[in-house]
Amino acid sequence: MPTTYPATDKGRVTQGAALGLAARANLYAGRYQKAADAADKVMKLGIYGLYESYEKLFTYAAENNKEVLFDRQFIKDTYPINVFSLLAP
């Protein structure tokens, strides 16, 4: 699995995303060493890190920043986000 994709394929699952999900699943299952090993592999990829500004982390300017391992890509008028239908039915 590749570690990155070109901009035209942004949003596809990368090696870091798969390892991150494996780390989380192993953590929830109580397999702590496997979770730590998977998380260590993510860190050793050297692609991800903490975003510089927590205040701006949840803004449009911070989309696809280096802290994001896996997220859903929204496309205006094609695949939009409708927060109200998700949070306030």
C-alpha distances in whole Angstrom, upper triangle without the diagonal:
4,7,9,10,14,17,17,14,14,14,10,8,6,5,9,10,9,10,13,14,14,16,19,19,20,22,24,24,26,24,24,23,19,19,20,18,15,16,17,14,13,16,16,13,16,15,16,20,23,25,28,30,30,33,31,27,28,29,28,28,25,23,19,20,19,19,17,14,14,17,18,19,23,24,28,30,27,25,28,28,31,32,35,34,31,34,37,38
4,6,7,11,14,15,12,12,13,10,9,6,6,9,10,10,12,14,15,16,18,20,21,22,24,26,26,28,26,26,24,21,21,21,19,16,17,17,14,13,15,15,11,14,12,14,18,21,22,26,28,28,31,28,25,26,27,26,25,23,20,17,18,16,18,16,13,14,16,18,18,22,23,27,29,26,25,27,27,31,31,35,34,32,34,37,38
4,7,11,13,15,12,12,12,10,9,5,5,6,9,10,11,12,14,15,16,18,20,21,22,25,26,27,25,24,23,20,19,19,17,14,15,15,12,10,12,12,8,10,8,11,14,18,19,22,24,25,28,25,22,24,25,23,23,20,18,14,15,13,14,13,10,12,15,17,17,21,23,26,29,27,25,26,26,30,30,34,33,31,33,36,37
4,7,9,11,9,9,10,9,9,6,8,9,10,12,13,14,16,18,19,21,22,24,25,27,28,30,28,27,26,24,22,22,21,18,17,18,15,13,15,14,11,12,9,11,15,18,18,21,23,24,26,24,21,22,23,21,20,18,16,12,13,12,14,12,11,12,14,16,15,19,20,23,26,24,22,24,24,28,28,32,32,30,32,35,36
4,7,8,6,6,8,7,9,8,10,12,12,14,16,17,18,20,22,23,24,26,27,29,30,32,30,30,29,27,25,26,24,21,21,22,19,16,18,18,14,15,12,14,18,20,20,23,25,26,28,25,22,23,23,21,20,18,16,12,14,14,16,14,13,13,14,15,14,17,18,21,24,21,20,22,23,27,28,31,31,29,31,35,36
4,5,6,7,10,10,12,11,14,15,16,18,20,20,22,24,25,26,28,30,31,32,34,36,34,34,33,30,29,29,28,24,24,25,22,20,21,21,17,18,15,17,20,22,21,24,25,27,28,25,23,23,23,20,19,18,16,13,15,15,18,16,15,15,16,16,14,17,17,20,22,20,20,22,23,27,28,32,32,30,33,36,37
4,5,5,9,10,13,13,16,17,17,19,21,21,22,25,26,27,28,31,32,33,35,36,35,35,34,32,30,30,29,26,25,26,24,21,22,23,19,19,16,17,20,21,20,22,24,25,26,22,21,21,20,17,16,16,13,11,13,15,17,15,15,15,15,15,12,14,14,17,19,18,17,19,20,24,25,29,29,28,30,33,34
4,6,9,10,13,14,17,18,18,20,23,23,23,26,28,28,29,32,33,34,35,38,36,36,36,33,31,32,31,28,27,29,26,23,25,26,22,22,19,20,23,25,23,26,27,28,29,25,23,23,22,19,19,19,15,13,16,18,20,18,17,16,16,15,12,14,13,16,18,16,16,18,20,24,26,29,29,28,30,33,34
4,6,6,10,11,14,15,15,16,19,20,20,22,24,25,26,28,30,30,32,34,33,33,33,30,28,29,28,24,24,26,23,21,23,23,20,21,17,18,21,23,22,25,26,27,28,25,23,22,22,19,19,18,15,13,16,17,18,16,15,13,13,13,11,13,13,16,18,16,15,18,19,23,24,28,27,26,29,32,32
4,6,9,10,13,14,13,15,18,17,18,21,22,22,24,27,27,28,30,32,31,31,31,28,26,27,26,23,22,24,22,19,21,22,18,19,15,15,18,20,19,22,23,23,24,21,19,19,18,16,16,15,11,9,12,13,15,12,12,10,10,10,8,11,11,15,18,15,14,16,17,21,22,25,25,24,26,29,30
4,7,9,12,12,10,13,16,15,15,18,20,19,21,24,24,25,27,29,28,28,29,26,24,25,25,21,20,22,20,17,20,21,18,19,15,15,18,19,18,22,22,22,24,21,18,17,17,15,16,15,11,9,12,13,14,11,10,7,7,7,6,9,11,15,17,15,13,14,15,19,20,23,23,21,23,26,27
4,6,10,11,9,11,14,14,14,16,19,19,20,22,24,24,26,28,27,27,27,24,23,24,23,19,20,22,19,16,19,20,17,19,15,16,19,21,21,24,25,25,27,24,21,21,21,19,20,18,15,12,15,15,16,12,11,8,9,9,9,13,14,18,20,17,15,17,18,21,22,26,25,23,25,29,29
4,7,8,6,7,10,11,11,13,15,16,16,19,20,21,22,25,23,24,24,21,19,21,20,16,16,18,16,14,17,18,15,17,14,14,18,20,20,24,25,25,27,24,21,21,22,21,22,19,16,13,15,15,15,12,9,7,9,10,11,15,17,21,23,20,18,20,20,23,23,27,26,23,26,29,30
4,5,5,6,9,10,11,12,14,16,17,18,20,21,23,24,23,23,22,19,18,19,17,14,14,16,13,11,14,14,11,13,11,12,15,18,19,23,24,24,27,24,21,22,23,22,22,19,16,13,14,13,14,11,8,8,11,13,14,18,20,23,26,23,21,23,22,26,26,30,29,26,28,32,33
4,5,5,6,8,10,11,12,14,15,16,18,20,21,22,20,20,19,16,15,16,14,11,12,13,10,8,12,12,9,12,11,12,15,18,20,23,25,25,28,26,23,24,25,24,24,21,19,16,16,14,15,13,9,10,14,16,17,21,23,27,29,27,24,26,26,29,29,32,32,29,31,34,35
4,5,5,6,9,10,10,12,14,15,16,18,20,21,19,18,18,15,13,14,13,9,9,11,8,5,9,10,7,10,8,8,12,14,16,20,22,22,25,23,20,21,23,22,22,19,17,13,14,11,11,10,6,8,12,15,17,20,23,26,29,27,24,25,24,27,27,31,30,27,29,32,34
4,5,5,6,9,10,11,12,14,15,17,18,20,19,18,19,16,14,15,14,11,10,13,11,8,12,13,11,13,11,10,13,15,17,21,22,21,24,22,19,19,21,21,21,18,16,13,14,12,11,9,5,5,9,12,14,18,20,24,26,24,21,22,21,24,24,27,27,24,25,29,30
4,5,5,6,9,10,11,12,14,15,16,18,17,17,17,14,12,14,13,9,10,13,11,9,13,14,12,15,14,13,16,19,20,24,26,25,27,26,22,23,25,24,25,22,19,16,17,16,15,12,9,9,12,14,17,20,23,27,29,26,23,25,24,27,26,29,28,25,27,31,32
4,5,5,6,9,10,10,12,14,15,16,14,14,14,11,9,11,9,6,7,9,7,6,10,11,10,13,13,12,15,17,20,23,25,24,27,26,22,23,26,26,26,22,21,18,18,15,14,13,9,10,14,17,19,23,26,29,32,29,26,27,26,29,28,32,31,27,29,33,34
4,5,5,6,9,10,11,12,14,15,14,14,14,11,9,10,10,7,6,10,9,7,10,12,12,14,13,11,13,15,17,21,22,21,24,23,19,20,23,23,23,20,18,16,16,14,12,10,7,8,12,15,18,21,24,28,30,28,25,25,24,26,25,29,28,25,26,29,31
4,5,5,6,9,10,11,12,14,13,14,15,12,9,12,12,9,9,13,12,10,13,16,15,17,16,14,16,18,20,23,24,23,26,25,21,21,24,24,25,22,20,17,18,17,14,12,9,9,12,14,17,21,24,27,29,27,24,24,23,25,24,27,26,23,24,28,29
4,5,5,6,8,10,10,12,11,11,12,8,7,10,10,7,8,11,11,10,14,15,15,18,17,16,18,20,22,26,27,25,29,28,24,24,27,28,28,25,23,21,21,19,17,15,12,12,15,18,21,24,27,31,33,30,27,28,27,29,28,31,30,26,27,31,32
4,6,5,6,9,10,11,9,9,9,7,4,7,8,5,6,9,10,9,12,14,14,17,17,15,16,18,20,24,25,23,27,26,23,23,26,27,28,24,23,21,20,18,16,15,12,13,16,19,22,26,29,32,34,32,29,29,27,30,28,31,30,27,28,31,32
4,5,5,6,9,10,10,10,12,10,7,9,11,9,9,12,13,12,14,17,17,19,18,16,17,18,20,24,24,22,25,25,21,22,25,26,27,23,22,20,20,19,16,14,12,12,15,18,21,24,27,30,33,31,27,27,25,27,25,28,27,24,24,28,29
4,5,5,6,9,9,10,12,10,8,11,12,10,11,15,15,14,17,19,19,22,21,19,21,21,24,27,28,26,29,29,25,25,28,29,30,26,25,23,23,22,19,17,15,14,17,19,22,25,29,32,34,31,28,28,26,28,27,29,28,24,25,29,29
4,5,5,6,5,7,8,6,5,9,10,9,10,13,14,14,17,18,19,22,22,20,21,22,25,28,29,27,30,31,27,27,30,31,32,29,27,25,25,23,21,20,17,17,20,22,26,29,32,35,37,35,31,32,30,32,30,33,32,28,29,32,33
4,5,5,6,5,9,8,5,8,11,10,10,13,15,15,16,19,20,22,22,20,20,21,24,27,27,25,28,29,25,25,29,30,31,27,27,25,24,23,20,19,17,17,20,23,26,29,32,35,37,35,32,32,30,31,29,32,31,27,27,31,32
4,5,8,9,12,11,9,12,14,13,13,17,18,18,19,22,23,25,24,22,22,23,25,28,29,26,29,29,26,26,29,31,32,28,27,26,26,24,21,20,18,18,20,22,26,28,32,35,36,34,31,31,28,29,28,30,29,25,25,28,29
4,6,8,11,10,9,13,14,14,15,18,19,19,21,23,24,26,26,24,25,26,28,32,32,30,33,33,29,29,33,34,35,32,30,29,29,27,24,23,21,20,23,25,28,31,34,37,39,37,33,34,31,32,31,33,31,28,28,31,32
4,6,9,9,8,11,13,14,14,17,18,19,21,23,24,26,27,25,25,26,28,31,32,30,33,33,30,30,34,35,36,33,32,30,30,28,25,24,22,22,25,27,31,33,37,40,42,40,36,36,34,35,33,35,34,30,30,34,34
4,6,6,6,9,10,11,12,14,16,17,19,20,22,24,25,23,24,25,28,31,32,30,34,34,30,31,34,36,36,33,32,30,29,27,24,24,21,22,25,27,31,34,37,40,42,40,36,37,35,36,34,37,36,32,33,36,37
4,5,5,6,9,10,10,12,14,15,16,18,20,22,23,21,22,23,26,29,30,28,31,32,29,29,33,34,35,31,30,28,27,25,22,22,20,21,24,27,31,34,37,40,42,40,37,37,35,36,34,37,36,33,33,36,37
4,5,5,6,9,10,10,12,14,15,16,19,21,22,21,22,23,27,29,31,29,33,33,30,31,34,36,36,32,31,29,28,25,23,23,21,22,25,29,32,35,38,41,44,42,38,39,37,39,37,39,39,35,36,39,40
4,5,5,6,9,10,11,13,14,15,17,20,21,20,21,23,26,29,31,29,33,33,29,30,33,34,34,31,30,27,26,24,22,21,18,20,23,26,29,32,36,39,41,39,35,36,34,36,35,38,37,33,34,38,39
4,5,5,6,9,10,11,13,14,16,18,19,17,18,19,23,26,27,25,29,29,25,26,30,31,31,27,26,24,23,21,18,18,16,17,20,23,26,30,33,36,38,36,33,33,31,33,32,34,34,30,31,34,36
4,6,5,6,9,10,10,12,14,16,18,16,17,18,22,24,26,25,28,29,25,27,30,31,31,27,27,24,23,20,18,19,16,18,22,25,28,31,34,37,40,38,35,35,33,35,34,36,36,33,33,36,38
4,5,5,6,9,10,10,13,15,17,16,17,19,23,26,28,27,30,30,27,29,31,32,32,28,28,25,24,20,19,19,16,19,22,25,28,32,35,38,40,38,35,36,34,37,35,38,38,34,35,39,40
4,5,5,6,9,10,11,14,15,14,16,18,21,24,26,25,29,28,25,26,29,29,29,25,24,22,21,18,16,16,13,15,19,22,24,28,31,34,37,34,31,32,31,33,32,35,35,31,32,36,37
4,5,5,6,9,10,12,13,11,12,14,18,21,23,22,25,25,21,23,26,27,27,23,22,20,18,15,14,14,11,14,17,21,23,27,30,33,36,34,31,31,29,32,30,34,33,30,30,34,36
4,5,5,6,9,10,12,12,13,15,19,21,24,23,27,27,23,25,28,29,28,24,24,21,20,16,15,16,14,17,20,24,26,29,32,36,38,37,34,34,33,35,34,37,37,33,34,38,39
4,5,5,6,9,11,11,13,16,19,22,25,24,28,27,24,26,28,28,28,24,23,20,19,16,15,16,13,16,19,23,24,28,31,34,37,35,32,33,32,35,34,37,37,33,34,38,40
4,5,5,8,8,8,10,13,16,19,21,21,25,24,20,22,24,25,24,20,20,16,15,12,11,12,9,12,16,19,21,25,27,31,34,32,29,29,28,31,30,34,34,30,31,35,37
4,5,6,8,7,8,11,14,17,20,20,23,23,20,22,24,25,24,20,20,17,15,12,11,13,11,15,18,22,23,27,29,32,35,34,31,31,30,33,32,35,35,32,33,36,38
4,5,8,9,11,14,17,20,23,23,27,26,23,25,27,28,26,23,23,19,18,14,14,15,14,17,20,24,25,29,31,34,38,36,33,34,33,36,35,38,38,35,36,40,42
4,6,8,10,14,16,19,22,23,26,25,22,24,26,25,24,21,20,17,15,12,13,14,12,15,18,21,22,26,28,31,35,33,30,31,30,34,33,37,37,34,35,38,40
4,6,8,12,14,16,19,20,24,22,20,23,24,24,22,19,19,16,14,10,11,13,12,16,19,22,23,26,28,31,35,33,31,31,30,34,33,36,37,34,35,39,40
4,7,11,12,15,18,19,22,20,17,20,21,20,19,16,15,12,10,7,9,10,9,13,15,19,19,22,24,27,31,29,27,28,27,30,30,33,34,31,32,36,38
4,7,9,12,15,15,19,17,14,17,18,19,17,14,14,11,9,5,6,7,7,11,14,17,18,21,24,27,30,29,26,26,25,28,27,31,31,28,29,33,35
4,6,9,12,13,16,15,13,16,17,18,17,13,14,12,9,6,5,8,10,13,15,19,20,23,25,28,31,30,28,27,26,29,27,31,32,29,29,33,35
4,6,9,9,13,12,10,13,15,17,15,12,13,12,9,7,5,9,11,14,16,19,20,22,25,27,31,30,28,27,25,27,25,29,30,27,27,31,33
4,6,7,10,9,7,10,12,13,12,8,11,10,7,6,6,9,12,15,15,18,19,21,23,25,28,28,26,25,23,25,24,27,29,26,26,29,32
4,7,9,9,8,12,13,15,12,10,13,13,10,10,9,13,16,18,19,21,22,23,25,27,31,31,29,27,25,28,26,29,31,29,28,31,34
4,5,5,6,10,11,13,11,9,13,14,11,12,11,14,17,19,19,21,21,22,25,26,29,30,28,26,24,25,23,26,29,27,26,29,32
4,5,5,8,10,13,12,10,13,14,12,13,11,13,16,18,17,20,21,22,24,25,29,29,27,24,22,24,21,24,26,24,23,26,29
4,6,7,9,12,11,10,13,16,14,15,14,15,19,20,19,21,21,22,24,24,28,29,26,24,21,23,20,23,25,23,22,25,28
4,6,5,9,7,7,10,13,11,13,12,14,17,18,17,19,18,19,21,21,25,26,24,21,19,21,19,22,24,22,22,24,28
4,6,8,8,5,8,10,8,11,9,10,14,15,14,16,16,17,19,20,24,24,22,20,18,20,18,21,23,21,20,23,26
4,7,8,7,8,11,10,13,11,11,15,15,13,14,14,14,17,18,21,22,19,17,14,16,14,17,19,17,17,20,22
4,5,6,7,11,11,14,13,13,17,16,14,15,14,14,16,16,19,20,18,16,14,16,14,17,20,18,18,21,24
4,5,5,9,10,14,14,13,16,16,13,13,12,11,13,13,16,18,16,14,13,15,14,18,20,19,19,22,24
4,6,9,9,12,13,13,17,17,15,16,14,14,15,16,19,20,19,17,16,19,18,21,24,22,23,25,28
4,6,6,9,9,10,13,14,12,14,13,14,16,17,21,21,19,17,16,19,18,22,23,22,22,25,27
4,5,9,10,8,12,11,9,11,9,11,13,14,18,18,16,15,14,17,16,20,21,20,21,24,26
4,7,8,6,9,9,8,10,9,11,13,16,19,19,17,16,16,19,19,23,23,21,23,26,28
4,5,6,9,11,11,13,13,15,17,19,23,22,20,20,19,22,21,25,26,24,24,28,30
4,6,8,11,12,15,15,18,20,23,26,25,23,23,22,25,24,28,29,26,27,30,32
4,6,9,11,14,15,18,21,23,26,26,23,22,21,23,22,26,27,24,24,28,30
4,6,7,10,12,15,18,20,24,22,20,19,18,21,20,23,24,21,22,26,28
4,7,11,12,16,19,22,25,23,20,20,19,22,21,25,25,22,23,27,29
4,7,9,13,16,19,22,20,17,17,16,19,19,22,22,19,21,24,26
4,6,9,13,16,18,17,14,14,13,16,15,19,19,16,18,21,23
4,6,10,13,15,13,10,10,10,13,13,17,16,14,16,20,21
4,7,10,13,11,8,9,9,13,14,18,17,16,18,21,22
4,7,9,8,5,5,6,10,12,15,15,14,17,19,20
4,6,5,5,5,8,12,14,17,17,17,20,22,22
4,5,6,5,8,11,14,16,16,17,19,21,22
4,6,6,10,11,15,16,16,17,20,21,21
4,6,10,12,15,17,16,17,20,22,22
4,7,9,13,15,14,14,17,19,19
4,6,9,12,12,12,15,17,17
4,6,9,9,9,11,13,14
4,6,6,7,9,10,11
4,6,5,6,8,10
4,5,5,5,7
4,6,6,5
4,6,7
4,6
4
